[in-house]
Amino acid sequence: MLGTIVNAAAILVGGTLGLLLRKGIPERVSSGIMQGLGLVVIYIGVSGMLKGENVLIATISIVVGGVIGMILDLDGRFNRFVGNLEQKFAKSESGSSRIGEGFITATLLYCVGAMAVVGSLNSGLTGNHEVLFTKSILDGVSAIVFASTLGAGVLLSTIPLFLYQGAITLLAQFVAPVLSDAAVAEMTCVGSLLILAIGLNLLKVTKIKVMDFILSIFIPIGLVLFM
């Protein structure tokens, strides 16, 4: 678990620094940075999408995951949860609206991808934390930038990251056969599609309810085994 603990700590430290820097950034500059982040997030999404090798798996995953998410109203539940947090922290309307956006953006960026899965497997199977330590540096630096524009929601992303990577680490010997290279590649592809959607939302091109599709990321595991 050491690798995951260090990873979560790096995001907390980087995010805290970002929040401190945020206070000194003018609104005009902050808006410009947000547009730049939107472009970077789109680039990350497109890059990850190319790791997939089966369009059918991505299509089925998005459709099935989206249907389940909409039936369960995941986006609505998440927004109500965030709304309660905003009231507790007594944020202004303009500032508080970014909590959910920062949380889901950072969570996907930090949890989707081979480094999160492979690093956690290595940590659990061999005790080698090198991949997660490297990921910690990357995540910590990016947390500074994202927290400075998206706010405290970025820090909250450490919770799902800790649970996700921690579970893989603790159950490594059981999930390793299931999380094959092919499964990880397809999970990365589907997750990156959602990251692309976030980038488009940040640029205000679309208003995709990304949270409704969050379960799509895990559906490729079963499809790869089946196909």
C-alpha positions as CSV (number, residue, x, y, z in Angstrom):
1,M,0.0,0.0,0.0
2,L,3.0,2.3,0.3
3,G,2.9,3.3,-3.3
4,T,-0.8,4.2,-3.1
5,I,-0.3,6.1,0.1
6,V,2.6,8.2,-1.4
7,N,0.4,8.8,-4.5
8,A,-2.5,10.1,-2.5
9,A,-0.2,12.3,-0.4
10,A,1.5,13.8,-3.5
11,I,-1.9,14.8,-4.8
12,L,-2.9,16.3,-1.4
13,V,0.3,18.3,-1.2
14,G,0.2,19.5,-4.8
15,G,-3.5,20.3,-4.6
16,T,-3.0,22.3,-1.4
17,L,-0.2,24.3,-3.1
18,G,-2.5,24.9,-6.0
19,L,-5.3,26.2,-3.7
20,L,-2.8,28.6,-2.1
21,L,-1.7,29.8,-5.6
22,R,-5.3,30.2,-6.7
23,K,-5.8,33.2,-4.5
24,G,-3.3,35.2,-6.3
25,I,-4.4,34.4,-9.9
26,P,-6.7,37.1,-11.5
27,E,-10.0,35.9,-12.9
28,R,-8.9,36.7,-16.5
29,V,-5.8,34.6,-16.2
30,S,-7.7,31.8,-14.5
31,S,-10.1,31.6,-17.4
32,G,-7.3,31.4,-19.8
33,I,-5.6,28.6,-17.9
34,M,-8.9,26.8,-17.8
35,Q,-9.1,26.9,-21.6
36,G,-5.6,25.6,-21.8
37,L,-6.4,22.8,-19.4
38,G,-9.4,21.9,-21.5
39,L,-7.1,21.5,-24.6
40,V,-4.6,19.4,-22.5
41,V,-7.3,17.2,-21.2
42,I,-8.6,16.6,-24.7
43,Y,-5.1,15.7,-25.8
44,I,-4.8,13.2,-22.9
45,G,-8.2,11.7,-23.8
46,V,-7.3,11.3,-27.5
47,S,-3.9,9.7,-26.7
48,G,-5.5,7.2,-24.3
49,M,-8.3,6.3,-26.8
50,L,-5.7,5.1,-29.3
51,K,-4.6,2.3,-26.8
52,G,-7.9,0.4,-27.5
53,E,-7.9,-2.3,-30.2
54,N,-11.5,-3.2,-30.4
55,V,-14.1,-0.5,-31.3
56,L,-16.9,-2.9,-30.5
57,I,-15.8,-3.2,-26.9
58,A,-15.6,0.5,-26.5
59,T,-19.1,1.0,-28.1
60,I,-20.8,-1.7,-26.0
61,S,-19.1,-0.4,-22.8
62,I,-20.2,3.2,-23.3
63,V,-23.7,2.2,-24.2
64,V,-24.2,-0.3,-21.4
65,G,-22.4,1.7,-18.8
66,G,-24.4,4.8,-19.8
67,V,-27.7,3.1,-19.6
68,I,-26.9,1.7,-16.2
69,G,-25.7,5.1,-15.0
70,M,-28.8,6.9,-16.3
71,I,-31.1,4.4,-14.7
72,L,-29.3,4.8,-11.4
73,D,-29.2,8.5,-12.0
74,L,-25.5,8.6,-11.0
75,D,-25.0,12.2,-12.3
76,G,-28.0,13.4,-10.3
77,R,-26.9,11.7,-7.1
78,F,-23.4,13.0,-7.5
79,N,-24.6,16.6,-8.1
80,R,-26.8,16.4,-5.0
81,F,-23.9,15.1,-3.0
82,V,-21.7,17.9,-4.3
83,G,-24.5,20.4,-3.5
84,N,-24.5,19.3,0.1
85,L,-20.7,19.7,0.3
86,E,-21.0,23.2,-1.2
87,Q,-23.5,24.2,1.5
88,K,-21.4,22.9,4.3
89,F,-18.3,24.8,3.1
90,A,-20.4,27.9,2.5
91,K,-18.8,28.6,-0.9
92,S,-19.9,31.3,-3.2
93,E,-22.0,30.1,-6.1
94,S,-19.2,30.9,-8.7
95,G,-16.6,29.1,-6.7
96,S,-18.5,26.2,-5.4
97,S,-19.7,25.1,-8.8
98,R,-16.2,23.8,-9.6
99,I,-16.1,21.2,-6.8
100,G,-17.8,18.5,-8.7
101,E,-16.0,19.4,-11.9
102,G,-12.6,19.3,-10.2
103,F,-13.4,16.0,-8.4
104,I,-14.5,14.1,-11.5
105,T,-11.8,15.5,-13.7
106,A,-9.0,14.7,-11.3
107,T,-10.4,11.3,-10.4
108,L,-10.5,10.2,-14.1
109,L,-7.1,11.6,-14.9
110,Y,-5.5,9.9,-11.9
111,C,-7.3,6.6,-12.0
112,V,-7.6,5.9,-15.7
113,G,-4.5,4.5,-17.4
114,A,-2.0,1.7,-17.3
115,M,0.2,3.3,-14.6
116,A,-2.6,3.1,-12.0
117,V,-3.3,-0.5,-12.7
118,V,0.1,-1.9,-13.5
119,G,1.7,0.1,-10.6
120,S,-0.8,-1.2,-8.1
121,L,-0.4,-4.8,-9.4
122,N,3.4,-4.5,-9.1
123,S,3.1,-3.0,-5.6
124,G,0.8,-5.9,-4.4
125,L,2.6,-8.8,-6.2
126,T,6.3,-7.9,-5.8
127,G,6.4,-5.0,-3.4
128,N,7.9,-2.8,-6.2
129,H,6.5,0.7,-5.9
130,E,8.6,2.3,-8.6
131,V,5.8,2.8,-11.1
132,L,3.5,4.4,-8.4
133,F,6.3,6.6,-7.1
134,T,6.8,7.9,-10.7
135,K,3.0,8.4,-11.0
136,S,3.0,10.3,-7.7
137,I,5.4,12.9,-9.1
138,L,3.3,13.4,-12.2
139,D,0.1,13.5,-10.3
140,G,1.5,15.9,-7.6
141,V,2.7,18.4,-10.2
142,S,-0.6,18.3,-12.2
143,A,-2.6,18.6,-9.0
144,I,-1.0,22.1,-8.5
145,V,-2.2,23.2,-11.8
146,F,-5.7,21.7,-11.6
147,A,-6.4,22.8,-8.0
148,S,-5.3,26.3,-8.9
149,T,-8.2,26.5,-11.4
150,L,-10.7,23.8,-10.5
151,G,-10.5,24.2,-6.7
152,A,-10.8,21.8,-3.7
153,G,-12.6,19.1,-5.7
154,V,-9.1,18.0,-6.9
155,L,-8.1,17.1,-3.4
156,L,-11.2,15.0,-2.9
157,S,-10.1,12.8,-5.8
158,T,-7.6,11.2,-3.4
159,I,-10.5,9.2,-1.9
160,P,-11.5,7.2,-5.0
161,L,-7.8,6.9,-6.0
162,F,-6.9,5.4,-2.6
163,L,-9.8,3.0,-2.7
164,Y,-9.2,2.0,-6.4
165,Q,-5.4,1.5,-6.3
166,G,-5.5,0.2,-2.8
167,A,-8.0,-2.5,-3.7
168,I,-6.0,-3.6,-6.7
169,T,-2.8,-3.7,-4.5
170,L,-4.5,-5.8,-1.7
171,L,-6.2,-8.1,-4.2
172,A,-3.4,-8.2,-6.7
173,Q,-3.0,-12.0,-6.8
174,F,-6.7,-12.4,-7.5
175,V,-7.3,-9.7,-10.0
176,A,-4.0,-10.0,-12.0
177,P,-5.4,-12.7,-14.3
178,V,-8.5,-10.6,-15.0
179,L,-6.6,-7.3,-15.5
180,S,-4.7,-8.6,-18.6
181,D,-2.9,-6.2,-20.9
182,A,-5.8,-6.4,-23.3
183,A,-8.3,-5.5,-20.5
184,V,-6.2,-2.6,-19.2
185,A,-5.9,-1.3,-22.8
186,E,-9.6,-1.3,-23.4
187,M,-10.4,0.2,-19.9
188,T,-7.9,2.9,-20.7
189,C,-9.6,3.5,-24.1
190,V,-13.1,3.8,-22.6
191,G,-11.9,5.9,-19.7
192,S,-10.1,8.2,-22.1
193,L,-13.3,8.7,-24.0
194,L,-14.8,10.1,-20.8
195,I,-11.6,12.3,-20.3
196,L,-12.2,13.6,-23.8
197,A,-15.8,14.5,-22.8
198,I,-14.5,16.3,-19.8
199,G,-12.1,18.4,-22.0
200,L,-15.0,19.4,-24.2
201,N,-17.1,20.3,-21.2
202,L,-14.2,22.4,-19.8
203,L,-14.1,24.3,-23.1
204,K,-17.9,24.6,-22.9
205,V,-18.4,22.9,-26.2
206,T,-20.6,20.2,-24.7
207,K,-22.5,19.5,-21.5
208,I,-22.0,15.7,-21.3
209,K,-23.0,14.1,-18.0
210,V,-19.8,12.2,-17.6
211,M,-20.8,10.7,-14.2
212,D,-23.6,8.7,-15.9
213,F,-21.0,6.9,-17.9
214,I,-18.5,6.2,-15.1
215,L,-19.3,2.5,-14.9
216,S,-18.4,2.1,-18.5
217,I,-14.7,1.9,-17.5
218,F,-15.1,-1.5,-15.9
219,I,-17.3,-3.2,-18.5
220,P,-14.3,-4.0,-20.8
221,I,-13.0,-6.5,-18.2
222,G,-15.9,-8.8,-18.7
223,L,-16.1,-8.2,-22.5
224,V,-12.4,-9.0,-23.0
225,L,-12.9,-12.3,-21.1
226,F,-16.0,-13.1,-23.1
227,M,-14.7,-12.2,-26.5
